[in-house]
Amino acid sequence: MKLLSKIIKGIEEFPTLPTIYSTLSDVMANPRSTATDVANVISQDQSSASKILKTANSSIYGFRGRIESISQAVVYIGFEEVKNLCLALSIMDILEIEKYSKLISPVDLWKHSIAVGVISRHIGKSIGAKNLEEYFVAGIIHDIGKLLFLRTLPDDFNKVIRFSNENNVNLRDVEKQVFGISHTLAGKLLAEKWKLPKSFIDVISNQYTGVKDGKPNKLISTVHLANVVATMLELGKTGDEMVPPINPQIYEVIKLHQNFFTRALPLIIREYQESVNLLLVSK
């Protein structure tokens, strides 16, 4: 198919992740690396350094006092968490799009993705997840396939979205029919090109089922639930007016208090708004 070939070519020609991420990964792979070593790498990218510093000082982390340096942020937030934040920032910069579908803008889609990230982080905390930034970033990048379509085939994606909404048909089914590929598979291919961690690739691939190989997975199941909740709350836009169903199988690994969302909602909304201001300041 002509459109499928264009999408595959678009993935092949996509820029690689910025050097900062690979350099940061190399530095962190060295057990002798210090917070100063990590901070020196991040400081080479002023945009990332500024956003990480602002994030560290936000209410999301709730530290007392002010964090003045990147090395302090690394110590307080954590090595792996900072690397994941750099990954999210790098992907958001690469997927900055000028021309887009009339029915959905990249900013609206990023807002939805940030909401999924914030909600995932709260769920992760409630179920005892250790690396909360992994949950946050997994939510942020779960829909990179849609952003790929916006960048590669904006007019055609506009038609796909309109047909899906007007006929109440699953968006991915229409994508497969028109493009020959869904945004979940396209996102997986892009993530593989970037050599993203397998955990993130699995989230992108299985976000609508919440399970992998028929079994629930804490990270995948969390993003699955967070996506449904963010859609119901209308935080940002997904292009798909249908609220995806929740796979009840996810509750085997996600055990939340029955009033969890009622209690957490005010904080989720506040952190969502703050995260949007921090991460989308230049978009």
DOFI-114656 format. One record per residue: residue in three letters; y, z, x of N, C-alpha, C, CB in turn. Coordinates in pm, whole numbers. Glycine has a CB too. Layout:
<torlos>
  residuo    n_yy    n_zz    n_xx   ca_yy   ca_zz   ca_xx    c_yy    c_zz    c_xx   cb_yy   cb_zz   cb_xx
      ALA       Y       Z       X       Y       Z       X       Y       Z       X       Y       Z       X
...
</torlos>
This chain:
<torlos>
  residuo    n_yy    n_zz    n_xx   ca_yy   ca_zz   ca_xx    c_yy    c_zz    c_xx   cb_yy   cb_zz   cb_xx
      MET    -119       0      84       0       0       0     125       0      88       0     122     -95
      LYS     226     -74      45     349     -85     123     419      49     138     443    -185      58
      LEU     429     125      29     499     254      35     423     354     122     518     311    -105
      LEU     290     354     111     209     445     193     228     414     341      60     434     155
      SER     231     285     375     252     246     514     387     293     564     240      93     529
      LYS     487     287     477     621     331     514     623     482     539     723     293     405
      ILE     550     556     455     544     701     473     474     736     604     472     767     353
      ILE     359     673     628     283     699     751     367     663     874     150     620     752
      LYS     436     551     867     523     510     978     636     612     996     581     369     952
      GLY     688     662     883     795     761     889     749     888     959     844     793     750
      ILE     625     928     931     569    1048     996     555    1023    1146     433    1086     934
      GLU     504     905    1181     483     873    1322     614     869    1400     411     739    1335
      GLU     721     825    1332     850     811    1400     936     936    1390     926     694    1342
      PHE     885    1037    1320     963    1160    1305     987    1226    1440     891    1258    1211
      PRO    1104    1286    1457    1131    1356    1583    1032    1470    1605    1275    1410    1584
      THR    1005    1499    1729     922    1615    1760    1008    1741    1744     863    1606    1904
      LEU     942    1855    1741    1018    1980    1731    1103    1999    1856     922    2100    1711
      PRO    1220    2060    1842    1307    2081    1957    1237    2155    2071    1430    2159    1914
      THR    1282    2130    2191    1222    2190    2310    1222    2342    2304    1296    2144    2434
      ILE    1321    2399    2236    1332    2545    2231    1204    2610    2176    1451    2586    2145
      TYR    1142    2545    2077    1024    2606    2017     905    2604    2112     987    2534    1887
      SER     880    2489    2176     767    2480    2270     791    2568    2392     745    2334    2314
      THR     915    2572    2439     948    2658    2554     928    2804    2518    1092    2635    2601
      LEU     971    2839    2397     956    2977    2350     808    3014    2340    1025    2997    2213
      SER     726    2921    2292     582    2945    2281     521    2968    2417     513    2827    2210
      ASP     564    2887    2516     511    2901    2652     550    3036    2713     563    2788    2741
      VAL     675    3074    2693     722    3202    2748     647    3318    2685     874    3218    2724
      MET     627    3310    2554     561    3420    2485     411    3425    2513     584    3408    2336
      ALA     355    3314    2559     213    3313    2595     188    3389    2725     163    3169    2608
      ASN     296    3411    2801     286    3484    2927     299    3634    2898     396    3437    3028
      PRO     193    3713    2922     198    3856    2890     304    3933    2968      64    3917    2915
      ARG     357    3872    3075     458    3939    3156     600    3912    3106     444    3896    3301
      SER     614    3826    3007     747    3791    2957     811    3912    2890     738    3673    2857
      THR     941    3922    2906    1018    4033    2849    1108    3983    2737    1101    4103    2958
      ALA    1171    4076    2669    1267    4040    2564    1381    3958    2622    1322    4167    2494
      THR    1418    3987    2746    1524    3912    2813    1482    3768    2836    1563    3977    2946
      ASP    1356    3747    2876    1305    3610    2897    1312    3529    2767    1158    3614    2949
      VAL    1269    3593    2658    1273    3525    2527    1417    3498    2486    1201    3611    2420
      ALA    1504    3596    2506    1645    3582    2469    1711    3470    2548    1720    3713    2492
      ASN    1675    3453    2675    1733    3348    2757    1700    3209    2702    1684    3360    2901
      VAL    1579    3194    2650    1539    3065    2591    1618    3039    2463    1386    3063    2560
      ILE    1624    3139    2376    1694    3124    2249    1842    3097    2270    1676    3248    2162
      SER    1900    3161    2369    2044    3148    2395    2083    3007    2435    2086    3245    2503
      GLN    1986    2925    2474    2016    2786    2510    2050    2702    2387    1896    2723    2583
      ASP    2012    2752    2271    2045    2683    2145    2141    2773    2068    1915    2652    2060
      GLN    2268    2744    2073    2370    2830    2015    2354    2846    1864    2506    2776    2046
      SER    2313    2739    1797    2297    2745    1651    2186    2843    1613    2266    2605    1595
      SER    2072    2831    1679    1960    2920    1650    1994    3063    1689    1834    2875    1724
      ALA    2058    3080    1804    2094    3214    1853    2186    3283    1753    2163    3205    1991
      SER    2285    3209    1703    2380    3266    1609    2312    3308    1479    2491    3167    1580
      LYS    2223    3223    1426    2157    3253    1299    2058    3368    1313    2086    3129    1246
      ILE    1991    3375    1428    1896    3484    1449    1971    3616    1459    1812    3460    1576
      LEU    2085    3615    1527    2164    3737    1540    2217    3782    1404    2282    3714    1638
      LYS    2263    3685    1324    2312    3718    1190    2199    3770    1101    2378    3596    1124
      THR    2082    3709    1115    1966    3752    1037    1925    3894    1073    1849    3657    1057
      ALA    1926    3923    1204    1888    4057    1250    1984    4163    1196    1886    4062    1404
      ASN    2109    4126    1176    2210    4220    1127    2222    4220     974    2344    4188    1187
      SER    2140    4143     908    2147    4136     762    2071    4253     699    2089    4002     712
      SER    2090    4269     570    2023    4378     498    1873    4354     486    2084    4394     359
      ILE    1830    4231     519    1688    4198     511    1607    4292     600    1664    4051     553
      TYR    1663    4326     716    1593    4414     809    1641    4558     798    1613    4364     952
      GLY    1764    4578     755    1812    4712     729    1822    4803     849    1726    4775     631
      PHE    1852    4746     967    1866    4832    1086    1997    4909    1080    1860    4747    1214
      ARG    1994    5030    1130    2116    5111    1138    2192    5072    1265    2082    5264    1137
      GLY    2322    5060    1253    2400    5016    1368    2399    4865    1377    2346    5077    1497
      ARG    2470    4814    1474    2482    4669    1486    2405    4619    1607    2630    4630    1496
      ILE    2331    4509    1588    2259    4445    1697    2354    4346    1762    2127    4375    1647
      GLU    2384    4367    1890    2488    4290    1958    2435    4171    2037    2564    4379    2049
      SER    2307    4173    2074    2255    4066    2163    2122    4012    2112    2238    4119    2306
      ILE    2088    3893    2159    1961    3831    2122    1845    3914    2173    1953    3688    2177
      SER    1857    3970    2292    1749    4053    2346    1724    4174    2257    1781    4098    2490
      GLN    1830    4233    2204    1815    4344    2109    1743    4297    1983    1952    4404    2073
      ALA    1782    4179    1934    1720    4123    1814    1570    4102    1836    1788    3990    1774
      VAL    1535    4053    1955    1394    4030    1988    1316    4161    1985    1380    3962    2126
      VAL    1377    4265    2041    1311    4396    2045    1293    4452    1904    1392    4495    2131
      TYR    1399    4444    1822    1393    4502    1687    1306    4420    1591    1533    4514    1631
      ILE    1323    4288    1596    1249    4203    1502    1106    4179    1549    1320    4069    1483
      GLY    1091    4156    1680     958    4128    1735     948    3988    1792     852    4147    1628
      PHE     868    3971    1895     852    3842    1963     804    3733    1867     755    3856    2079
      GLU     692    3760    1802     631    3658    1716     722    3625    1597     494    3706    1665
      GLU     789    3726    1544     877    3706    1430     996    3616    1468     928    3840    1378
      VAL    1051    3638    1586    1163    3557    1633    1118    3413    1655    1223    3615    1762
      LYS     998    3395    1710     947    3260    1730     931    3187    1597     812    3264    1805
      ASN     881    3258    1497     865    3196    1365    1000    3160    1303     788    3290    1272
      LEU    1101    3245    1322    1234    3213    1272    1289    3089    1340    1330    3331    1294
      CYS    1267    3077    1471    1311    2958    1545    1242    2833    1492    1283    2974    1696
      LEU    1113    2848    1457    1039    2735    1402    1102    2690    1270     891    2773    1380
      ALA    1132    2786    1182    1191    2752    1052    1327    2685    1071    1207    2879     965
      LEU    1408    2738    1160    1541    2681    1185    1530    2540    1242    1620    2771    1281
      SER    1433    2519    1330    1413    2387    1391    1374    2284    1285    1305    2394    1500
      ILE    1282    2322    1197    1236    2231    1092    1350    2200     995    1116    2291    1017
      MET    1429    2300     961    1541    2278     869    1644    2184     930    1608    2412     832
      ASP    1664    2192    1060    1758    2101    1127    1705    1959    1129    1786    2149    1270
      ILE    1575    1943    1159    1515    1809    1165    1516    1743    1028    1372    1817    1219
      LEU    1489    1822     924    1480    1767     789    1613    1769     715    1377    1844     709
      GLU    1721    1768     790    1852    1756     727    1869    1611     680    1968    1797     827
      ILE    1898    1594     554    1895    1461     492    2030    1428     429    1784    1454     385
      GLU    2076    1305     452    2205    1264     396    2187    1193     262    2278    1172     493
      LYS    2095    1096     256    2071    1024     131    1952    1089      61    2044     872     158
      TYR    1965    1112     -69    1856    1180    -136    1847    1139    -283    1875    1330    -125
      SER    1738    1184    -345    1714    1159    -486    1826    1215    -572    1579    1218    -529
      LYS    1860    1143    -678    1965    1190    -769    1921    1313    -848    2005    1078    -866
      LEU    1792    1332    -861    1741    1442    -943    1722    1570    -864    1612    1401   -1006
      ILE    1725    1562    -734    1706    1683    -652    1770    1661    -515    1555    1718    -638
      SER    1846    1758    -471    1909    1748    -339    1829    1829    -238    2057    1796    -344
      PRO    1837    1794    -110    1768    1873      -8    1810    2020     -10    1796    1814     130
      VAL    1938    2046     -37    1986    2184     -41    1916    2262    -153    2139    2188     -60
      ASP    1904    2200    -271    1836    2266    -383    1689    2294    -349    1845    2179    -510
      LEU    1626    2197    -281    1486    2216    -244    1471    2324    -138    1425    2085    -195
      TRP    1565    2327     -42    1563    2433      59    1585    2570      -5    1669    2407     167
      LYS    1672    2574    -106    1696    2702    -175    1567    2752    -239    1807    2686    -282
      HIS    1494    2661    -302    1366    2699    -361    1270    2749    -253    1303    2580    -437
      SER    1265    2676    -142    1173    2713     -34    1210    2847      27    1174    2605      75
      ILE    1339    2874      40    1384    3005      91    1344    3115      -7    1538    3006     113
      ALA    1357    3087    -136    1315    3185    -238    1167    3215    -225    1347    3133    -380
      VAL    1086    3110    -205     942    3129    -187     916    3213     -62     869    2992    -176
      GLY     995    3189      45     981    3267     166    1014    3414     145    1069    3210     273
      VAL    1124    3440      77    1166    3579      51    1063    3652     -36    1305    3583     -18
      ILE    1017    3586    -141     919    3648    -230     787    3669    -157     896    3561    -356
      SER     747    3572     -76     624    3585       3     632    3705      96     597    3458      85
      ARG     749    3724     155     768    3837     247     752    3970     172     909    3829     314
      HIS     806    3978      52     795    4101     -27     650    4127     -69     885    4094    -151
      ILE     581    4021    -110     440    4038    -146     360    4078     -23     384    3907    -208
      GLY     388    4012      89     317    4043     213     334    4189     252     366    3955     325
      LYS     455    4239     238     481    4380     270     402    4471     178     632    4411     259
      SER     395    4437      51     325    4520     -47     175    4525     -21     352    4469    -188
      ILE     118    4416      31     -27    4412      54     -63    4449     198     -82    4273      22
      GLY      38    4495     274      10    4544     409       0    4441     517    -113    4619     406
      ALA      59    4322     497      58    4218     601     137    4267     723     117    4084     547
      LYS      89    4233     841     154    4280     964     271    4192    1004      53    4287    1077
      ASN     249    4060    1009     354    3969    1053     427    3913     931     294    3854    1138
      LEU     527    3986     885     597    3946     763     675    3817     780     691    4055     718
      GLU     720    3787     902     793    3662     923     702    3542     907     857    3660    1061
      GLU     573    3560     931     478    3451     907     477    3416     759     336    3489     956
      TYR     484    3518     675     487    3497     530     620    3431     490     467    3631     455
      PHE     728    3478     549     860    3423     519     868    3275     556     968    3503     594
      VAL     825    3243     677     834    3104     726     736    3014     653     807    3099     877
      ALA     617    3065     622     519    2984     547     578    2940     413     388    3062     525
      GLY     651    3032     349     716    2997     223     826    2894     242     774    3121     158
      ILE     902    2908     349    1013    2817     374     965    2673     397    1094    2864     494
      ILE     851    2657     466     809    2521     504     700    2464     413     759    2522     647
      HIS     664    2534     305     551    2488     225     574    2352     161     522    2589     118
      ASP     699    2314     137     728    2188      67     787    2081     159     823    2214     -48
      ILE     753    2082     287     812    1982     378     769    1841     341     773    2011     523
      GLY     660    1828     266     617    1694     222     718    1632     127     481    1702     154
      LYS     776    1713      40     879    1662     -52    1003    1619      27     916    1768    -158
      LEU    1038    1698     127    1154    1662     210    1128    1535     288    1189    1778     306
      LEU    1004    1514     326     966    1389     393     987    1271     298     819    1394     441
      PHE     945    1286     172     965    1180      73    1114    1155      48     895    1217     -60
      LEU    1192    1262      43    1337    1247      22    1401    1168     135    1403    1385      10
      ARG    1352    1192     254    1409    1125     370    1359     981     384    1376    1203     497
      THR    1231     959     353    1169     829     376    1187     732     259    1022     847     403
      LEU    1169     784     135    1174     699      15    1256     766     -94    1030     668     -36
      PRO    1385     787     -72    1465     862    -170    1470     799    -309    1605     877    -119
      ASP    1487     668    -316    1498     602    -447    1364     603    -520    1547     458    -430
      ASP    1257     576    -448    1124     575    -510    1084     716    -552    1020     517    -413
      PHE    1119     815    -471    1086     953    -506    1164     995    -630    1117    1049    -389
      ASN    1285     944    -644    1365     970    -763    1293     920    -888    1505     903    -751
      LYS    1234     801    -879    1161     743    -992    1035     824   -1022    1123     595    -962
      VAL     968     869    -917     847     950    -935     880    1081   -1006     780     978    -799
      ILE     987    1147    -963    1029    1272   -1025    1065    1252   -1172    1148    1333    -949
      ARG    1142    1145   -1198    1185    1118   -1336    1064    1091   -1425    1281     998   -1341
      PHE     969    1009   -1379     851     978   -1459     768    1104   -1485     764     872   -1389
      SER     753    1187   -1383     677    1310   -1397     738    1401   -1502     668    1383   -1263
      ASN     869    1419   -1495     937    1510   -1587     944    1456   -1729    1076    1539   -1538
      GLU     971    1327   -1743     985    1267   -1876     852    1258   -1950    1047    1129   -1866
      ASN     742    1247   -1873     611    1231   -1935     522    1355   -1922     540    1114   -1873
      ASN     583    1464   -1866     511    1590   -1852     378    1571   -1778     485    1651   -1990
      VAL     387    1496   -1668     270    1466   -1586     286    1536   -1451     252    1312   -1567
      ASN     176    1586   -1398     178    1654   -1269     242    1566   -1163      37    1694   -1227
      LEU     341    1619   -1090     415    1541    -991     323    1485    -884     522    1628    -926
      ARG     228    1563    -839     139    1516    -732      53    1399    -779      49    1630    -683
      ASP      16    1399    -906     -63    1287    -959      18    1158    -957    -112    1318   -1102
      VAL     146    1170    -993     233    1052    -992     257    1005    -848     368    1083   -1062
      GLU     274    1099    -758     293    1064    -616     173     986    -564     314    1192    -531
      LYS      53    1033    -597     -68     965    -551     -77     823    -607    -194    1045    -590
      GLN     -38     810    -733     -46     680    -799      56     582    -741     -24     695    -948
      VAL     178     629    -714     286     542    -666     284     526    -514     421     597    -711
      PHE     267     638    -443     274     635    -296     138     623    -229     343     760    -247
      GLY      33     663    -301     -99     666    -239    -124     795    -163    -114     549    -147
      ILE     -32     891    -177     -43    1017    -106      45    1121    -175      -2    1000      43
      SER      -2    1245    -180      77    1352    -242     166    1417    -138     -15    1458    -307
      HIS     265    1496    -184     354    1561     -88     281    1670      -9     475    1622    -161
      THR     173    1725     -65      97    1826      10      24    1762     128      -4    1898     -82
      LEU     -35    1646     107    -104    1578     217      -4    1524     318    -193    1465     163
      ALA     106    1469     268     210    1417     358     266    1531     443     324    1348     278
      GLY     288    1647     380     337    1763     454     237    1809     558     368    1877     358
      LYS     109    1804     525       5    1843     620       7    1750     741    -134    1840     552
      LEU      19    1620     717      21    1523     827     141    1545     918      23    1380     772
      LEU     255    1577     858     375    1603     937     358    1732    1017     499    1613     845
      ALA     301    1834     954     277    1961    1024     181    1943    1140     222    2066     926
      GLU      81    1858    1122     -15    1831    1230      52    1755    1344    -135    1750    1176
      LYS     143    1664    1311     217    1593    1416     296    1692    1500     310    1487    1355
      TRP     353    1791    1433     434    1891    1502     349    2000    1568     532    1955    1404
      LYS     216    1991    1546     124    2092    1603     162    2235    1559     125    2083    1757
      LEU     192    2247    1431     224    2379    1376      97    2465    1373     285    2367    1233
      PRO     113    2597    1370      -4    2685    1361     -92    2647    1242      40    2831    1349
      LYS    -223    2661    1260    -318    2624    1155    -291    2699    1025    -461    2650    1202
      SER    -246    2824    1036    -220    2903     915    -114    2837     827    -176    3045     952
      PHE     -12    2776     890      93    2708     815      42    2577     755     214    2681     905
      ILE     -39    2506     831     -97    2380     781    -184    2409     659    -180    2310     891
      ASP    -260    2517     664    -346    2554     551    -263    2589     427    -437    2673     589
      VAL    -149    2654     446     -61    2688     334      -8    2561     269      56    2776     381
      ILE      42    2469     350      97    2343     299     -10    2267     220     150    2255     415
      SER    -133    2265     271    -242    2189     209    -294    2251      80    -356    2175     306
      ASN    -293    2385      74    -361    2454     -36    -268    2539    -123    -469    2543      20
      GLN    -138    2511    -117     -41    2594    -188     -60    2595    -339      98    2546    -157
      TYR    -116    2489    -397    -128    2483    -542    -257    2546    -595    -121    2339    -587
      THR    -352    2572    -506    -475    2638    -548    -477    2784    -505    -597    2565    -490
      GLY    -408    2815    -394    -406    2952    -344    -533    2991    -272    -383    3046    -457
      VAL    -627    2898    -260    -754    2927    -193    -784    2816     -92    -870    2941    -297
      LYS    -870    2849       4    -916    2750     101   -1068    2753     103    -858    2779     244
      ASP   -1125    2634      87   -1272    2623      82   -1331    2714     -27   -1333    2658     219
      GLY   -1256    2725    -137   -1304    2802    -251   -1286    2951    -238   -1446    2775    -271
      LYS   -1227    2997    -127   -1208    3140    -107   -1060    3175     -96   -1283    3186      19
      PRO   -1015    3283    -160    -875    3323    -150    -841    3367      -9    -843    3435    -250
      ASN    -720    3338      32    -670    3373     165    -537    3443     144    -656    3245     258
      LYS    -514    3554     210    -394    3634     181    -266    3555     194    -389    3753     272
      LEU    -250    3481     303    -125    3408     325    -111    3293     224    -119    3352     468
      ILE    -216    3214     210    -212    3101     116    -192    3150     -27    -343    3017     126
      SER    -267    3253     -65    -257    3307    -201    -118    3364    -228    -364    3416    -224
      THR     -59    3426    -127      75    3483    -143     178    3375    -168     113    3564     -20
      VAL     176    3269     -87     271    3159    -105     248    3090    -239     260    3056      11
      HIS     123    3077    -279      88    3020    -409     156    3097    -522     -66    3019    -429
      LEU     144    3230    -518     205    3314    -621     357    3312    -611     153    3458    -610
      ALA     408    3318    -490     554    3318    -470     616    3189    -519     587    3339    -321
      ASN     547    3077    -504     597    2948    -551     611    2948    -703     505    2835    -505
      VAL     511    3004    -770     515    3012    -916     632    3099    -961     381    3067    -972
      VAL     646    3215    -897     752    3309    -935     890    3249    -910     736    3442    -858
      ALA     910    3185    -795    1040    3124    -763    1074    3013    -862    1039    3068    -619
      THR     973    2938    -904     994    2832   -1003    1032    2891   -1138     867    2745   -1018
      MET     964    2997   -1178     995    3063   -1306    1136    3122   -1305     892    3173   -1335
      LEU    1179    3174   -1191    1312    3234   -1180    1421    3130   -1161    1314    3333   -1065
      GLU    1379    3003   -1145    1472    2891   -1125    1563    2915   -1004    1557    2870   -1251
      LEU    1503    2961    -896    1576    2979    -770    1562    2849    -691    1521    3103    -688
      GLY    1670    2770    -688    1662    2638    -630    1592    2544    -726    1589    2642    -495
      LYS    1558    2425    -677    1489    2326    -760    1377    2262    -681    1588    2219    -811
      THR    1268    2231    -751    1152    2171    -685    1138    2022    -715    1025    2244    -727
      GLY    1214    1974    -814    1196    1835    -858    1092    1825    -968    1156    1747    -740
      ASP    1011    1928    -980     904    1932   -1080     939    2037   -1184     766    1962   -1014
      GLU     961    1996   -1307    1002    2090   -1412     886    2173   -1465    1066    2014   -1527
      MET     763    2136   -1430     647    2210   -1476     623    2332   -1385     521    2119   -1478
      VAL     605    2448   -1444     572    2568   -1367     424    2561   -1333     607    2699   -1446
      PRO     389    2562   -1206     247    2552   -1170     169    2674   -1217     232    2536   -1018
      PRO      44    2654   -1257     -37    2767   -1304     -82    2855   -1188    -161    2716   -1382
      ILE    -105    2983   -1219    -154    3076   -1118    -307    3074   -1119    -100    3220   -1143
      ASN    -365    3061   -1002    -510    3069    -990    -549    3217    -988    -562    2996    -861
      PRO    -617    3267   -1093    -649    3410   -1099    -735    3459    -983    -718    3441   -1229
      GLN    -797    3367    -913    -882    3404    -800    -803    3472    -689    -952    3280    -746
      ILE    -670    3445    -684    -589    3501    -576    -580    3653    -585    -450    3442    -578
      TYR    -602    3708    -704    -589    3852    -721    -703    3929    -654    -583    3887    -869
      GLU    -801    3856    -600    -906    3921    -522    -849    3974    -391   -1023    3822    -494
      VAL    -743    3909    -340    -685    3951    -213    -541    4001    -228    -688    3836    -113
      ILE    -479    3972    -342    -343    4021    -368    -350    4124    -480    -246    3903    -406
      LYS    -335    4248    -442    -343    4356    -540    -206    4423    -548    -456    4459    -503
      LEU    -129    4386    -648       6    4437    -665      13    4537    -780     104    4321    -690
      HIS     105    4632    -768     131    4724    -878     179    4643    -998     237    4833    -839
      GLN     139    4680   -1117     172    4599   -1235     322    4586   -1259     106    4660   -1358
      ASN     402    4678   -1205     547    4667   -1219     614    4618   -1090     605    4802   -1258
      PHE     535    4556   -1003     586    4515    -873     710    4428    -883     479    4441    -796
      PHE     703    4321    -959     814    4227    -965     934    4285   -1039     770    4097   -1032
      THR     909    4368   -1138    1020    4433   -1209    1101    4519   -1113     968    4519   -1327
      ARG    1031    4594   -1029    1098    4681    -934    1160    4604    -818    1000    4784    -881
      ALA    1090    4500    -771    1134    4428    -652    1240    4322    -680    1016    4364    -585
      LEU    1254    4280    -805    1340    4165    -837    1485    4180    -789    1341    4144    -985
      PRO    1553    4293    -812    1692    4303    -764    1704    4282    -614    1750    4439    -801
      LEU    1611    4337    -538    1615    4322    -392    1579    4179    -352    1519    4420    -325
      ILE    1485    4118    -423    1448    3979    -396    1568    3888    -415    1331    3935    -487
      ILE    1641    3905    -526    1758    3821    -555    1865    3841    -447    1816    3855    -694
      ARG    1887    3966    -408    1989    3993    -306    1952    3930    -172    2008    4145    -288
      GLU    1827    3946    -132    1783    3888      -4    1778    3737     -10    1645    3942      34
      TYR    1744    3682    -126    1746    3537    -144    1887    3483    -122    1695    3498    -284
      GLN    1984    3542    -188    2122    3496    -176    2173    3511     -32    2213    3574    -271
      GLU    2137    3621      32    2180    3642     170    2113    3542     264    2148    3785     214
      SER    1985    3515     242    1912    3420     326    1966    3278     310    1763    3424     292
      VAL    2000    3241     188    2060    3110     163    2191    3096     240    2084    3087      12
      ASN    2273    3199     236    2400    3196     308    2380    3189     459    2483    3318     273
      LEU    2278    3254     508    2250    3255     652    2192    3122     699    2156    3369     686
      LEU    2092    3073     627    2015    2957     675    2074    2824     634    1876    2965     625
      LEU    2150    2822     527    2206    2693     480    2356    2683     504    2178    2674     332
      VAL    2407    2763     595    2552    2770     618    2608    2635     658    2585    2873     725
      SER    2530    2552     727    2582    2423     775    2532    2308     694    2545    2402     918
      LYS    2462    2336     580    2402    2227     503    2477    2205     372    2254    2256     474
</torlos>
